[in-house]
Amino acid sequence: MWDKKLAKLLMDRNNPETIGPIIGIVVNSPPDIKIKALSGRATLDKNDLYINEYLLPGHKRTIESNGVIDLGDELCGQTDLINDGGYQAGTHRHTLETLEVTDGSYSSEGELILTDALKKGDEVLLLPTDNNQKFFVICKVRNLGD
């Protein structure tokens, strides 16, 4: 009998239970984040989580943009009815008959600040660490089914 118990102990030691990927629901947004997981049986806070930077408020990214500007004459025509407040001016329209714009290429660089951080009610994909003690918040997710 003892040999079966010893074998079970060795098997349990060599085959630890893993949680695997789970869905969590944000109940408090960063910086004091709280996420409910495991059907509400666990509440994770910032000490239990590694969060993808893209999901944090104010995350900044450097951007470059290149392209071609080609406006043509599509902007020509009449304005909407206006009253520009001139002396004895009534409601009238202005007509733009031609538009001279230099088409060409452009290039710009800058910083993009992301504003779609985690908020209450967001569903997130959680992956546990190897010892199931902490979780990685990978991304927001959405169920498109029923």
N, C-alpha and C positions, 0 to 999 in steps of 0.2 A: 504494500500500500504506500509506504513512504517513497518508493521509487517513482510512482505515478505523480505524487505531489511535487517531488523534486523536478521531474520532467516538465510539469506544468509551469513551475516557477521559472525554469530556464527558458521555456517558450515565451512566457509573458515578458521576460527581460529582453529577449532577442526580437520580439515583435511588438513594439509599443504601439498603442492606438494613436492614430493620427486623425485630426478633424477634417482636413481637406478644405477646399474653397467653400465659403459660405456667403450668404447675403446678409448685410447689416442695414439698419435704418438709423440715420442720423437723428438724434433727439436733442442735441445741443451743438451749434456750429462752433468752429474754431474761434478763439484760441482755447476755450474751455470745452473742447469737443467731448461728446459722449455718443456712443453708438450702441444700440441694442442688437444683440446677436443671439443665435441659437434659440430662435422662437421666443425671445424675450427673457431667457434664463440667465443671460449674461449682459452686463453693461460694461462696456470698455471705455476708458478715458484716455487722455493724452499720454499717460504713462504706459499704456498697453499697446500703443499704436505707432507704426511708422507710416507717415502719410506722404503720398505722391505730391511733390511741390506744386504741380499744376492745379491741385485742388485747394490750395491755401489762398486766403484773401491777399490781394496785392501782388501776386506772383508776376514777375517781370520777365519778358522775353525780348531779345534784340531781334529786329527785323530789317530786311532789305527788300525793296520793291523796285522792279524795273518794268517798263512797258512803253506803249506808244499811245500818244494822244492824237485822235482824229475826230474833230468836232464837225467838220463840214458846215453846211448851211442849215442844218435842222433847227437851229435856234432862232432863225429869222421868222418874222411874222408879226402879229399884233399882240400887245400886252392885254391883260384883263382890263376891264373898266376900272379906272382909278380917278381919284380926285386928289391931286398933289398939293392942294391948298394955295395955288397961285392966286394972284389978284383977280377976282371975279371968275375964277376957274370953276367950271362945272365938271361933271363926270365925263371922262373922255378916254380914248385909247392912244397909245403910241405905237408906231410901226417901225420895226427894225428891218430895213431892206437888205442890208448886207452885214456880214460879220467877218472881220479879218482877224483870224487867229493863226498863229504859227503852229502848225501841227509838228509833231516830232516825238522823240523819245524822252523819257524821264527816268530818273533814278533817285531813290530816297532811302535814307536809313533812319532808324529811330528805335524807340522802345515801346513795346506793347504791354500794357498792364491788364492782366486778366481779372475780370470782376465776377466770374461765375463760380465762386468758391462753394464749398460744401455748405448746405443750409438744412435746417430742420425738415425732415420728411424725405430727404434724398436717400435712395437705395445705393449701397456701395458693395463692391466685390472685396471680400476680405480673404487673405491667404495667411494661414498660421506660420509662425516660425517652426523650425524643426522640433522644438520641445513643446509646442502648443501654448507657450506662455505669452507671446505677443503676436500682433497681427499687422500685416501690411495692408493699408488701404490703397488698392490699386486704381480704381476708377469708379465713376458713377455708372449705374446700370439702370435699365428700365425693362420691365416685363411687357411685351407687346401682346401677350395672349389675354385670355379671359381673366 
